[in-house]
Amino acid sequence: MPRRNRPGRPKRAQPGIRPMGAGFGFAQVEAGPDGDWMVRTVPAAQATKLYRCPGCDHEIRPGVGHVVAWPADDYGSVEDRRHWHTGCWRGRRRQGPSRR
């Protein structure tokens, strides 16, 4: 008897092709007084580099979950991406982001 396709089962991805946002969370648009931002969550298990948060100017150490944000009109330009502590990103409206 032939195998039936079962509705609701996820399709297997092709080898070597990862869906957008796989492993790093999906980017979503967040509107703020400083414009629209693309924001992606980086889970602690995927955080492997040292970054400096533009909100507090402290280090984000490897193994610490955080967010990556860039201007929504920039289409993900690597030069404009900034890694933020999650709390600093949420509180940026009180201080405003610093552009470096």
A tleap script that builds the chain and sets N, CA, C and O, in Angstrom:
source leaprc.protein.ff14SB
mol = sequence {
  NMET PRO ARG ARG ASN ARG PRO GLY ARG PRO
  LYS ARG ALA GLN PRO GLY ILE ARG PRO MET
  GLY ALA GLY PHE GLY PHE ALA GLN VAL GLU
  ALA GLY PRO ASP GLY ASP TRP MET VAL ARG
  THR VAL PRO ALA ALA GLN ALA THR LYS LEU
  TYR ARG CYS PRO GLY CYS ASP HIE GLU ILE
  ARG PRO GLY VAL GLY HIE VAL VAL ALA TRP
  PRO ALA ASP ASP TYR GLY SER VAL GLU ASP
  ARG ARG HIE TRP HIE THR GLY CYS TRP ARG
  GLY ARG ARG ARG GLN GLY PRO SER ARG CARG
}
set mol.1.N position { 0.846 -1.172 0.000 }
set mol.1.CA position { 0.000 0.000 0.000 }
set mol.1.C position { 0.897 1.242 0.000 }
set mol.1.O position { 1.871 1.293 0.751 }
set mol.2.N position { 0.583 2.246 -0.832 }
set mol.2.CA position { 1.407 3.448 -0.878 }
set mol.2.C position { 1.267 4.278 0.392 }
set mol.2.O position { 0.231 4.262 1.058 }
set mol.3.N position { 2.309 4.983 0.702 }
set mol.3.CA position { 2.336 5.840 1.889 }
set mol.3.C position { 1.511 7.092 1.642 }
set mol.3.O position { 1.555 7.666 0.554 }
set mol.4.N position { 0.767 7.513 2.642 }
set mol.4.CA position { -0.035 8.723 2.522 }
set mol.4.C position { 0.690 9.900 3.155 }
set mol.4.O position { 1.426 9.751 4.130 }
set mol.5.N position { 0.468 11.050 2.587 }
set mol.5.CA position { 0.975 12.265 3.209 }
set mol.5.C position { 0.058 12.600 4.368 }
set mol.5.O position { -1.164 12.633 4.220 }
set mol.6.N position { 0.646 12.844 5.505 }
set mol.6.CA position { -0.145 13.156 6.691 }
set mol.6.C position { -0.211 14.663 6.873 }
set mol.6.O position { 0.823 15.326 6.954 }
set mol.7.N position { -1.423 15.210 6.937 }
set mol.7.CA position { -1.510 16.652 7.166 }
set mol.7.C position { -1.005 17.006 8.556 }
set mol.7.O position { -1.175 16.241 9.506 }
set mol.8.N position { -0.382 18.174 8.662 }
set mol.8.CA position { 0.092 18.644 9.962 }
set mol.8.C position { 1.517 18.256 10.290 }
set mol.8.O position { 2.095 18.784 11.239 }
set mol.9.N position { 2.095 17.350 9.530 }
set mol.9.CA position { 3.494 16.986 9.770 }
set mol.9.C position { 4.392 17.976 9.053 }
set mol.9.O position { 4.137 18.324 7.900 }
set mol.10.N position { 5.433 18.429 9.718 }
set mol.10.CA position { 6.330 19.373 9.056 }
set mol.10.C position { 7.101 18.704 7.929 }
set mol.10.O position { 7.467 17.532 8.010 }
set mol.11.N position { 7.338 19.473 6.884 }
set mol.11.CA position { 8.133 18.969 5.775 }
set mol.11.C position { 9.597 18.991 6.163 }
set mol.11.O position { 10.035 19.862 6.914 }
set mol.12.N position { 10.336 18.053 5.662 }
set mol.12.CA position { 11.768 18.021 5.939 }
set mol.12.C position { 12.483 19.048 5.076 }
set mol.12.O position { 12.188 19.208 3.891 }
set mol.13.N position { 13.416 19.730 5.692 }
set mol.13.CA position { 14.205 20.719 4.958 }
set mol.13.C position { 15.220 20.015 4.084 }
set mol.13.O position { 15.663 18.910 4.396 }
set mol.14.N position { 15.582 20.651 3.004 }
set mol.14.CA position { 16.601 20.095 2.138 }
set mol.14.C position { 17.948 20.179 2.848 }
set mol.14.O position { 18.200 21.141 3.573 }
set mol.15.N position { 18.808 19.200 2.654 }
set mol.15.CA position { 20.117 19.241 3.313 }
set mol.15.C position { 20.884 20.501 2.939 }
set mol.15.O position { 20.937 20.893 1.773 }
set mol.16.N position { 21.476 21.126 3.949 }
set mol.16.CA position { 22.286 22.310 3.728 }
set mol.16.C position { 21.504 23.601 3.656 }
set mol.16.O position { 22.100 24.674 3.565 }
set mol.17.N position { 20.182 23.528 3.695 }
set mol.17.CA position { 19.371 24.736 3.628 }
set mol.17.C position { 18.642 24.895 4.953 }
set mol.17.O position { 17.871 24.027 5.364 }
set mol.18.N position { 18.897 26.008 5.607 }
set mol.18.CA position { 18.246 26.284 6.883 }
set mol.18.C position { 17.184 27.351 6.664 }
set mol.18.O position { 17.412 28.318 5.938 }
set mol.19.N position { 16.023 27.178 7.291 }
set mol.19.CA position { 15.020 28.229 7.159 }
set mol.19.C position { 15.498 29.511 7.816 }
set mol.19.O position { 16.306 29.475 8.743 }
set mol.20.N position { 14.994 30.656 7.332 }
set mol.20.CA position { 15.397 31.943 7.872 }
set mol.20.C position { 15.156 31.977 9.372 }
set mol.20.O position { 14.058 31.659 9.828 }
set mol.21.N position { 16.149 32.353 10.132 }
set mol.21.CA position { 16.010 32.464 11.567 }
set mol.21.C position { 16.240 31.167 12.313 }
set mol.21.O position { 16.130 31.153 13.539 }
set mol.22.N position { 16.554 30.084 11.637 }
set mol.22.CA position { 16.737 28.806 12.312 }
set mol.22.C position { 17.892 28.890 13.295 }
set mol.22.O position { 18.992 29.309 12.935 }
set mol.23.N position { 17.646 28.497 14.517 }
set mol.23.CA position { 18.684 28.477 15.529 }
set mol.23.C position { 18.917 29.804 16.213 }
set mol.23.O position { 19.562 29.843 17.261 }
set mol.24.N position { 18.424 30.877 15.667 }
set mol.24.CA position { 18.667 32.188 16.254 }
set mol.24.C position { 17.372 32.933 16.558 }
set mol.24.O position { 17.421 34.095 16.961 }
set mol.25.N position { 16.248 32.316 16.383 }
set mol.25.CA position { 14.981 33.004 16.577 }
set mol.25.C position { 14.646 33.807 15.335 }
set mol.25.O position { 15.523 34.111 14.527 }
set mol.26.N position { 13.395 34.146 15.187 }
set mol.26.CA position { 12.964 34.883 14.008 }
set mol.26.C position { 13.038 36.374 14.259 }
set mol.26.O position { 12.764 36.844 15.363 }
set mol.27.N position { 13.406 37.105 13.240 }
set mol.27.CA position { 13.440 38.560 13.341 }
set mol.27.C position { 12.023 39.084 13.189 }
set mol.27.O position { 11.249 38.604 12.362 }
set mol.28.N position { 11.704 40.069 13.997 }
set mol.28.CA position { 10.392 40.704 13.899 }
set mol.28.C position { 10.575 42.206 13.949 }
set mol.28.O position { 11.563 42.709 14.484 }
set mol.29.N position { 9.623 42.907 13.391 }
set mol.29.CA position { 9.691 44.367 13.360 }
set mol.29.C position { 9.099 44.915 14.647 }
set mol.29.O position { 8.007 44.521 15.057 }
set mol.30.N position { 9.827 45.825 15.281 }
set mol.30.CA position { 9.332 46.531 16.460 }
set mol.30.C position { 9.353 48.019 16.150 }
set mol.30.O position { 10.373 48.575 15.743 }
set mol.31.N position { 8.198 48.653 16.352 }
set mol.31.CA position { 8.096 50.097 16.129 }
set mol.31.C position { 8.436 50.821 17.423 }
set mol.31.O position { 8.038 50.388 18.504 }
set mol.32.N position { 9.153 51.895 17.317 }
set mol.32.CA position { 9.517 52.690 18.485 }
set mol.32.C position { 9.597 54.155 18.111 }
set mol.32.O position { 9.497 54.505 16.935 }
set mol.33.N position { 9.778 55.016 19.104 }
set mol.33.CA position { 9.879 56.445 18.803 }
set mol.33.C position { 11.107 56.778 17.961 }
set mol.33.O position { 11.170 57.833 17.330 }
set mol.34.N position { 12.077 55.873 17.956 }
set mol.34.CA position { 13.301 56.076 17.180 }
set mol.34.C position { 13.248 55.350 15.837 }
set mol.34.O position { 14.283 55.163 15.197 }
set mol.35.N position { 12.060 54.941 15.406 }
set mol.35.CA position { 11.907 54.273 14.117 }
set mol.35.C position { 11.577 52.806 14.270 }
set mol.35.O position { 11.407 52.306 15.382 }
set mol.36.N position { 11.486 52.118 13.142 }
set mol.36.CA position { 11.203 50.686 13.126 }
set mol.36.C position { 12.514 49.909 13.148 }
set mol.36.O position { 13.482 50.266 12.477 }
set mol.37.N position { 12.520 48.834 13.940 }
set mol.37.CA position { 13.717 48.016 14.112 }
set mol.37.C position { 13.387 46.552 13.854 }
set mol.37.O position { 12.321 46.065 14.231 }
set mol.38.N position { 14.309 45.865 13.213 }
set mol.38.CA position { 14.234 44.412 13.118 }
set mol.38.C position { 14.938 43.887 14.358 }
set mol.38.O position { 16.053 44.310 14.663 }
set mol.39.N position { 14.300 42.973 15.072 }
set mol.39.CA position { 14.844 42.468 16.329 }
set mol.39.C position { 14.825 40.947 16.293 }
set mol.39.O position { 13.816 40.334 15.946 }
set mol.40.N position { 15.949 40.353 16.653 }
set mol.40.CA position { 16.065 38.895 16.692 }
set mol.40.C position { 16.635 38.482 18.039 }
set mol.40.O position { 17.602 39.074 18.518 }
set mol.41.N position { 16.050 37.489 18.636 }
set mol.41.CA position { 16.521 36.944 19.910 }
set mol.41.C position { 17.658 35.962 19.659 }
set mol.41.O position { 17.574 35.122 18.763 }
set mol.42.N position { 18.710 36.069 20.445 }
set mol.42.CA position { 19.828 35.125 20.387 }
set mol.42.C position { 19.799 34.328 21.686 }
set mol.42.O position { 20.086 34.878 22.750 }
set mol.43.N position { 19.455 33.037 21.618 }
set mol.43.CA position { 19.433 32.228 22.834 }
set mol.43.C position { 20.841 32.038 23.405 }
set mol.43.O position { 21.831 32.119 22.678 }
set mol.44.N position { 20.916 31.791 24.689 }
set mol.44.CA position { 22.205 31.648 25.366 }
set mol.44.C position { 23.079 30.574 24.714 }
set mol.44.O position { 24.294 30.740 24.612 }
set mol.45.N position { 22.469 29.487 24.277 }
set mol.45.CA position { 23.239 28.403 23.666 }
set mol.45.C position { 23.879 28.812 22.340 }
set mol.45.O position { 24.862 28.203 21.920 }
set mol.46.N position { 23.339 29.831 21.676 }
set mol.46.CA position { 23.869 30.279 20.399 }
set mol.46.C position { 24.785 31.496 20.533 }
set mol.46.O position { 25.411 31.910 19.557 }
set mol.47.N position { 24.864 32.058 21.712 }
set mol.47.CA position { 25.694 33.245 21.936 }
set mol.47.C position { 27.132 32.797 22.179 }
set mol.47.O position { 27.468 32.345 23.273 }
set mol.48.N position { 27.965 32.921 21.174 }
set mol.48.CA position { 29.331 32.390 21.269 }
set mol.48.C position { 30.420 33.458 21.221 }
set mol.48.O position { 31.599 33.140 21.377 }
set mol.49.N position { 30.045 34.711 21.009 }
set mol.49.CA position { 31.036 35.788 20.917 }
set mol.49.C position { 30.807 36.821 22.011 }
set mol.49.O position { 29.759 36.862 22.655 }
set mol.50.N position { 31.806 37.636 22.192 }
set mol.50.CA position { 31.735 38.749 23.131 }
set mol.50.C position { 31.289 39.996 22.371 }
set mol.50.O position { 31.848 40.316 21.322 }
set mol.51.N position { 30.292 40.696 22.894 }
set mol.51.CA position { 29.797 41.932 22.285 }
set mol.51.C position { 29.725 43.013 23.347 }
set mol.51.O position { 29.809 42.723 24.540 }
set mol.52.N position { 29.568 44.257 22.918 }
set mol.52.CA position { 29.374 45.363 23.843 }
set mol.52.C position { 27.997 45.946 23.579 }
set mol.52.O position { 27.677 46.326 22.452 }
set mol.53.N position { 27.186 46.014 24.627 }
set mol.53.CA position { 25.822 46.512 24.536 }
set mol.53.C position { 25.835 48.035 24.380 }
set mol.53.O position { 26.460 48.721 25.188 }
set mol.54.N position { 25.160 48.581 23.358 }
set mol.54.CA position { 25.124 50.037 23.195 }
set mol.54.C position { 24.228 50.725 24.225 }
set mol.54.O position { 24.289 51.945 24.379 }
set mol.55.N position { 23.401 49.960 24.925 }
set mol.55.CA position { 22.514 50.552 25.916 }
set mol.55.C position { 23.209 50.883 27.223 }
set mol.55.O position { 22.966 51.938 27.808 }
set mol.56.N position { 24.081 49.981 27.688 }
set mol.56.CA position { 24.748 50.185 28.975 }
set mol.56.C position { 26.269 50.259 28.853 }
set mol.56.O position { 26.959 50.578 29.821 }
set mol.57.N position { 26.784 49.963 27.666 }
set mol.57.CA position { 28.220 49.960 27.389 }
set mol.57.C position { 28.972 48.896 28.185 }
set mol.57.O position { 30.174 49.029 28.417 }
set mol.58.N position { 28.267 47.835 28.608 }
set mol.58.CA position { 28.906 46.695 29.260 }
set mol.58.C position { 28.993 45.532 28.277 }
set mol.58.O position { 28.310 45.513 27.253 }
set mol.59.N position { 29.836 44.576 28.603 }
set mol.59.CA position { 30.015 43.414 27.737 }
set mol.59.C position { 28.818 42.466 27.827 }
set mol.59.O position { 28.192 42.317 28.876 }
set mol.60.N position { 28.526 41.837 26.698 }
set mol.60.CA position { 27.603 40.714 26.647 }
set mol.60.C position { 28.498 39.507 26.434 }
set mol.60.O position { 29.050 39.320 25.350 }
set mol.61.N position { 28.639 38.710 27.437 }
set mol.61.CA position { 29.576 37.588 27.391 }
set mol.61.C position { 28.984 36.395 26.650 }
set mol.61.O position { 27.763 36.264 26.559 }
set mol.62.N position { 29.851 35.518 26.115 }
set mol.62.CA position { 29.358 34.292 25.484 }
set mol.62.C position { 28.508 33.498 26.480 }
set mol.62.O position { 28.827 33.423 27.667 }
set mol.63.N position { 27.441 32.918 25.983 }
set mol.63.CA position { 26.547 32.139 26.827 }
set mol.63.C position { 25.433 32.950 27.460 }
set mol.63.O position { 24.632 32.411 28.224 }
set mol.64.N position { 25.369 34.240 27.152 }
set mol.64.CA position { 24.313 35.100 27.690 }
set mol.64.C position { 23.325 35.404 26.562 }
set mol.64.O position { 23.704 35.956 25.529 }
set mol.65.N position { 22.067 35.043 26.766 }
set mol.65.CA position { 21.038 35.340 25.781 }
set mol.65.C position { 20.856 36.843 25.657 }
set mol.65.O position { 20.959 37.564 26.650 }
set mol.66.N position { 20.588 37.323 24.449 }
set mol.66.CA position { 20.436 38.750 24.206 }
set mol.66.C position { 19.638 38.954 22.926 }
set mol.66.O position { 19.119 37.993 22.358 }
set mol.67.N position { 19.538 40.180 22.473 }
set mol.67.CA position { 18.844 40.468 21.219 }
set mol.67.C position { 19.789 41.186 20.261 }
set mol.67.O position { 20.723 41.869 20.681 }
set mol.68.N position { 19.527 41.018 18.970 }
set mol.68.CA position { 20.234 41.733 17.926 }
set mol.68.C position { 19.206 42.630 17.253 }
set mol.68.O position { 18.121 42.169 16.901 }
set mol.69.N position { 19.530 43.892 17.070 }
set mol.69.CA position { 18.605 44.840 16.454 }
set mol.69.C position { 19.308 45.646 15.379 }
set mol.69.O position { 20.489 45.975 15.498 }
set mol.70.N position { 18.571 45.958 14.333 }
set mol.70.CA position { 19.082 46.813 13.265 }
set mol.70.C position { 17.904 47.568 12.661 }
set mol.70.O position { 16.767 47.104 12.749 }
set mol.71.N position { 18.156 48.722 12.050 }
set mol.71.CA position { 17.064 49.500 11.457 }
set mol.71.C position { 16.311 48.671 10.419 }
set mol.71.O position { 16.921 48.002 9.585 }
set mol.72.N position { 14.976 48.722 10.476 }
set mol.72.CA position { 14.150 47.910 9.583 }
set mol.72.C position { 14.331 48.301 8.124 }
set mol.72.O position { 14.157 47.463 7.239 }
set mol.73.N position { 14.673 49.540 7.858 }
set mol.73.CA position { 14.842 49.968 6.472 }
set mol.73.C position { 16.200 49.603 5.902 }
set mol.73.O position { 16.483 49.900 4.741 }
set mol.74.N position { 17.045 48.963 6.702 }
set mol.74.CA position { 18.409 48.639 6.293 }
set mol.74.C position { 18.561 47.223 5.739 }
set mol.74.O position { 19.628 46.874 5.234 }
set mol.75.N position { 17.522 46.410 5.824 }
set mol.75.CA position { 17.525 45.045 5.307 }
set mol.75.C position { 18.654 44.185 5.869 }
set mol.75.O position { 19.212 43.344 5.166 }
set mol.76.N position { 18.980 44.399 7.123 }
set mol.76.CA position { 19.926 43.516 7.779 }
set mol.76.C position { 21.380 43.770 7.484 }
set mol.76.O position { 22.189 42.843 7.536 }
set mol.77.N position { 21.731 44.985 7.180 }
set mol.77.CA position { 23.126 45.301 6.926 }
set mol.77.C position { 23.960 44.951 8.161 }
set mol.77.O position { 23.645 45.381 9.270 }
set mol.78.N position { 24.995 44.189 7.968 }
set mol.78.CA position { 25.821 43.717 9.072 }
set mol.78.C position { 26.430 44.878 9.854 }
set mol.78.O position { 26.585 44.785 11.072 }
set mol.79.N position { 26.774 45.956 9.181 }
set mol.79.CA position { 27.405 47.090 9.844 }
set mol.79.C position { 26.465 47.778 10.839 }
set mol.79.O position { 26.925 48.389 11.804 }
set mol.80.N position { 25.173 47.683 10.611 }
set mol.80.CA position { 24.206 48.371 11.465 }
set mol.80.C position { 23.592 47.496 12.549 }
set mol.80.O position { 22.772 47.977 13.331 }
set mol.81.N position { 23.965 46.234 12.611 }
set mol.81.CA position { 23.420 45.350 13.645 }
set mol.81.C position { 24.108 45.622 14.970 }
set mol.81.O position { 25.325 45.794 15.033 }
set mol.82.N position { 23.317 45.658 16.018 }
set mol.82.CA position { 23.837 45.875 17.364 }
set mol.82.C position { 23.295 44.801 18.290 }
set mol.82.O position { 22.117 44.450 18.233 }
set mol.83.N position { 24.163 44.288 19.139 }
set mol.83.CA position { 23.793 43.274 20.124 }
set mol.83.C position { 23.504 43.974 21.439 }
set mol.83.O position { 24.349 44.709 21.948 }
set mol.84.N position { 22.316 43.753 21.996 }
set mol.84.CA position { 21.844 44.417 23.209 }
set mol.84.C position { 21.515 43.395 24.280 }
set mol.84.O position { 21.039 42.301 23.976 }
set mol.85.N position { 21.767 43.748 25.536 }
set mol.85.CA position { 21.164 42.970 26.622 }
set mol.85.C position { 19.658 43.089 26.447 }
set mol.85.O position { 19.170 44.140 26.032 }
set mol.86.N position { 18.927 42.053 26.749 }
set mol.86.CA position { 17.480 42.086 26.577 }
set mol.86.C position { 16.853 43.209 27.395 }
set mol.86.O position { 15.983 43.921 26.892 }
set mol.87.N position { 17.271 43.379 28.632 }
set mol.87.CA position { 16.739 44.443 29.480 }
set mol.87.C position { 17.084 45.826 28.969 }
set mol.87.O position { 16.264 46.740 29.064 }
set mol.88.N position { 18.276 45.998 28.431 }
set mol.88.CA position { 18.676 47.292 27.871 }
set mol.88.C position { 17.830 47.617 26.641 }
set mol.88.O position { 17.426 48.764 26.446 }
set mol.89.N position { 17.566 46.611 25.815 }
set mol.89.CA position { 16.742 46.838 24.629 }
set mol.89.C position { 15.335 47.265 25.035 }
set mol.89.O position { 14.769 48.193 24.459 }
set mol.90.N position { 14.785 46.588 26.018 }
set mol.90.CA position { 13.436 46.940 26.471 }
set mol.90.C position { 13.393 48.330 27.097 }
set mol.90.O position { 12.383 49.025 26.979 }
set mol.91.N position { 14.468 48.746 27.757 }
set mol.91.CA position { 14.506 50.040 28.428 }
set mol.91.C position { 15.064 51.168 27.590 }
set mol.91.O position { 15.220 52.278 28.098 }
set mol.92.N position { 15.373 50.929 26.324 }
set mol.92.CA position { 16.021 51.945 25.491 }
set mol.92.C position { 15.163 53.174 25.286 }
set mol.92.O position { 15.692 54.254 25.025 }
set mol.93.N position { 13.860 53.038 25.397 }
set mol.93.CA position { 12.967 54.182 25.179 }
set mol.93.C position { 13.151 55.247 26.255 }
set mol.93.O position { 12.867 56.423 26.029 }
set mol.94.N position { 13.625 54.832 27.421 }
set mol.94.CA position { 13.881 55.805 28.483 }
set mol.94.C position { 15.144 56.609 28.209 }
set mol.94.O position { 15.234 57.778 28.583 }
set mol.95.N position { 16.131 55.973 27.548 }
set mol.95.CA position { 17.416 56.627 27.318 }
set mol.95.C position { 17.648 56.980 25.858 }
set mol.95.O position { 18.309 57.974 25.555 }
set mol.96.N position { 17.114 56.182 24.963 }
set mol.96.CA position { 17.391 56.335 23.537 }
set mol.96.C position { 18.652 55.580 23.166 }
set mol.96.O position { 19.585 55.508 23.965 }
set mol.97.N position { 18.696 55.019 21.971 }
set mol.97.CA position { 19.893 54.245 21.559 }
set mol.97.C position { 21.055 55.145 21.244 }
set mol.97.O position { 20.876 56.286 20.819 }
set mol.98.N position { 22.235 54.635 21.450 }
set mol.98.CA position { 23.431 55.373 21.046 }
set mol.98.C position { 23.903 54.798 19.736 }
set mol.98.O position { 24.080 53.586 19.622 }
set mol.99.N position { 24.105 55.623 18.765 }
set mol.99.CA position { 24.611 55.175 17.467 }
set mol.99.C position { 26.122 55.254 17.489 }
set mol.99.O position { 26.683 56.322 17.734 }
set mol.100.N position { 26.778 54.161 17.242 }
set mol.100.CA position { 28.238 54.141 17.210 }
set mol.100.C position { 28.703 53.984 15.796 }
set mol.100.O position { 29.907 53.942 15.543 }
savepdb mol mol.pdb
quit
